Amino acid sequence: MFYRIIRPIVRFIVWVLNGHLHVHHKERIPKGNYILAAPHRTWWEPILFALAASPMEFMFMTKIELYKNPVLRFILDHAHAFPVDRKHPGPSVLKIPIDGLRAGKLSLIIFPSGTRHSNKLKSGTSVIAKLSHKPIVPVVYQGPLTFKGLLMRKSLDVCFGDPIYIDHKTKMNHKNEESIDSKMQTAWDKLDKEQNPDFHYVAK
């Protein structure tokens, strides 16, 4: 309930601050729930992705440090977020999203690289996709990377790609994980060129 209440409020705030959220190829999103996977470029991407893919509701990982603030903890808990200790992840990093996806009501937003300053992909996304039997939908964000740029009302573009399906018989060995990672990276590169051939991401 909280998620549905807060979403139009957040949409209004984004419109007031910027007013230029453009969604491309939403028709590529498959029926049912799925894993929305993106290269991490700015902290407000999860917000824009969740708005762009509405009415689907999403769960997402957040660093455990954010839960120290009681107000922020309340918001995160009621917005389908779950904490992750990046130094000591633990089995819940996989169990929570897999169980949530299997339940069928929520999709997952995930950044396979983990941070905005890394291009190295981690294996969690492919494992979650296989064990939950859900497709990976590649998505990219192109737009301002700083709050100042956001306020300058530069275009915010979210572009969805074709889903990547993982056969449940696929073994999650190093070779197959690298193959899935390569498919995601290729999909992101294709989306970036499709949306804006001159786009080049530089971490801020």
C-alpha positions as a printed Julia matrix, in Angstrom:
204×3 Matrix{Float64}:
  0.0     0.0     0.0
  2.76    2.45    0.95
  4.54    1.8    -2.36
  1.41    2.7    -4.32
  0.87    5.83   -2.26
  4.44    7.09   -2.52
  4.89    6.4    -6.24
  2.67    9.23   -7.59
  4.22   11.59   -5.03
  7.71   10.7    -6.24
  6.57   11.0    -9.87
  5.31   14.53   -9.12
  8.6    15.47   -7.41
 10.6    14.24  -10.42
  8.31   16.23  -12.72
  8.74   19.4   -10.64
 12.53   19.03  -10.45
 13.08   18.04  -14.05
  9.94   17.4   -16.08
 11.69   15.45  -18.82
 11.5    11.71  -18.04
 11.35    9.82  -21.33
 10.69    6.06  -21.44
 11.77    4.07  -24.49
 10.73    0.56  -25.61
  8.57   -0.33  -22.65
  6.86   -2.82  -24.96
  9.94   -5.03  -24.64
  9.17   -5.81  -21.0
  7.77   -9.36  -20.71
  4.58  -10.3   -18.93
  4.89  -11.29  -15.3
  7.68  -10.23  -12.97
 11.34  -10.03  -13.89
 14.83   -8.79  -12.96
 15.61   -5.27  -14.15
 19.42   -5.14  -14.54
 21.36   -1.95  -15.26
 24.85   -0.47  -15.22
 24.99    1.77  -12.13
 25.38    5.45  -13.11
 23.65    7.59  -10.48
 21.85    7.17   -7.17
 18.4     8.12   -8.5
 18.3     5.41  -11.18
 16.18    3.0    -9.09
 13.57    5.73   -8.7
 13.45    6.44  -12.43
 13.42    2.75  -13.37
 10.55    2.07  -10.96
  8.57    4.99  -12.4
  9.34    4.01  -15.99
  8.22    0.39  -15.5
  5.05    1.27  -13.59
  2.61   -0.27  -12.68
  5.0    -3.1   -11.76
  6.28   -2.83   -8.19
  9.93   -3.48   -7.37
 12.11   -4.64   -4.54
 15.71   -3.53   -4.44
 18.9    -3.89   -2.44
 20.19   -0.99   -0.33
 23.35   -0.67    1.71
 22.77   -1.43    5.36
 24.21    1.93    6.44
 21.05    3.69    5.23
 19.01    1.85    7.85
 20.69    3.77   10.68
 18.29    6.64   10.02
 14.88    5.64   11.51
 12.86    7.75    9.04
 14.76    6.4     6.05
 14.48    2.88    7.48
 10.68    3.21    7.63
 10.53    4.4     4.02
 12.85    1.67    2.75
 11.06   -1.1     4.64
  7.73   -0.04    3.19
  9.1     0.47   -0.32
 10.14   -3.21   -0.71
 13.83   -2.51   -0.04
 16.06   -4.89    1.9
 19.46   -4.17    3.5
 22.75   -5.62    2.3
 25.99   -5.58    4.23
 28.47   -5.18    1.39
 31.41   -6.28    3.56
 29.61   -9.39    4.81
 26.76  -10.1     2.34
 25.46  -13.4     3.69
 22.94  -15.79    2.08
 20.04  -13.33    2.42
 21.44  -11.35   -0.53
 20.23  -14.19   -2.75
 17.43  -15.72   -0.68
 15.34  -12.56   -0.25
 15.14  -11.6    -3.95
 14.73  -15.2    -5.1
 11.83  -15.79   -2.69
 10.3   -12.44   -3.64
 10.51  -13.16   -7.35
  9.11  -16.66   -6.94
  6.11  -15.21   -5.1
  5.3   -13.46   -8.37
  4.11  -10.07   -7.11
  7.33   -8.04   -7.21
 10.13   -7.55   -9.7
 13.73   -6.76   -8.77
 15.96   -3.82   -9.64
 19.64   -4.77   -9.48
 23.0    -3.32  -10.49
 25.3    -6.27  -11.3
 28.47   -4.17  -10.87
 27.4    -3.22   -7.34
 28.77    0.34   -7.5
 28.95    3.31   -9.87
 32.72    3.09  -10.02
 33.12   -0.48  -11.24
 32.59   -2.22  -14.57
 33.22   -5.67  -13.14
 29.99   -7.65  -12.94
 29.21   -9.96  -10.04
 27.56  -13.34  -10.44
 24.53  -12.69   -8.22
 22.22  -11.56  -11.02
 22.58  -14.75  -13.06
 22.16  -16.94   -9.97
 19.01  -15.08   -8.92
 17.62  -15.35  -12.46
 18.23  -19.07  -12.68
 16.89  -19.99   -9.25
 13.84  -17.74   -9.5
 13.09  -18.77  -13.12
 12.67  -15.12  -14.09
 14.1   -13.26  -17.12
 16.69  -10.49  -16.93
 15.53   -7.26  -18.58
 18.47   -4.99  -19.46
 17.86   -1.27  -18.98
 20.03    1.85  -19.22
 19.76    5.4   -17.98
 21.12    8.34  -19.92
 20.92   11.79  -18.4
 22.43   14.12  -15.8
 24.62   12.46  -13.19
 24.64   15.32  -10.69
 21.79   16.98   -8.82
 22.75   20.28  -10.46
 22.31   18.69  -13.88
 18.95   17.3   -12.79
 17.76   20.77  -11.79
 18.9    22.15  -15.14
 16.08   20.01  -16.57
 18.28   17.99  -18.89
 16.52   15.02  -20.45
 16.19   11.82  -18.38
 16.06    8.8   -20.69
 15.29    5.22  -19.65
 15.6     2.58  -22.35
 14.49   -1.06  -21.95
 16.03   -3.97  -23.85
 14.84   -7.43  -24.86
 14.67   -9.96  -22.0
 17.47  -12.45  -21.43
 16.24  -15.91  -20.47
 18.34  -18.45  -18.58
 17.54  -22.12  -19.02
 16.91  -23.75  -15.64
 19.29  -26.54  -16.69
 22.2   -24.09  -17.06
 24.94  -24.78  -14.54
 26.2   -21.69  -12.74
 29.88  -22.29  -13.38
 32.4   -19.58  -14.19
 32.08  -20.04  -17.97
 28.29  -19.76  -18.03
 28.26  -16.83  -15.61
 30.72  -14.98  -17.85
 28.5   -15.74  -20.86
 25.44  -14.25  -19.15
 27.46  -11.22  -18.01
 28.62  -10.73  -21.59
 25.01  -10.84  -22.84
 24.03   -8.14  -20.34
 26.99   -5.93  -21.24
 26.27   -6.35  -24.96
 22.61   -5.47  -24.37
 23.55   -2.3   -22.42
 26.0    -1.22  -25.12
 23.34   -1.78  -27.77
 20.77    0.25  -25.82
 23.21    3.12  -25.28
 24.0     3.29  -28.99
 20.34    2.9   -29.89
 19.32    5.76  -27.62
 22.28    8.08  -28.25
 25.34    6.96  -30.28
 27.36    9.83  -28.79
 26.64    8.9   -25.17
 29.66    8.12  -23.01
 29.39    7.45  -19.29
 31.99    8.99  -16.98
 31.61    8.18  -13.26
 31.1    11.25  -11.06
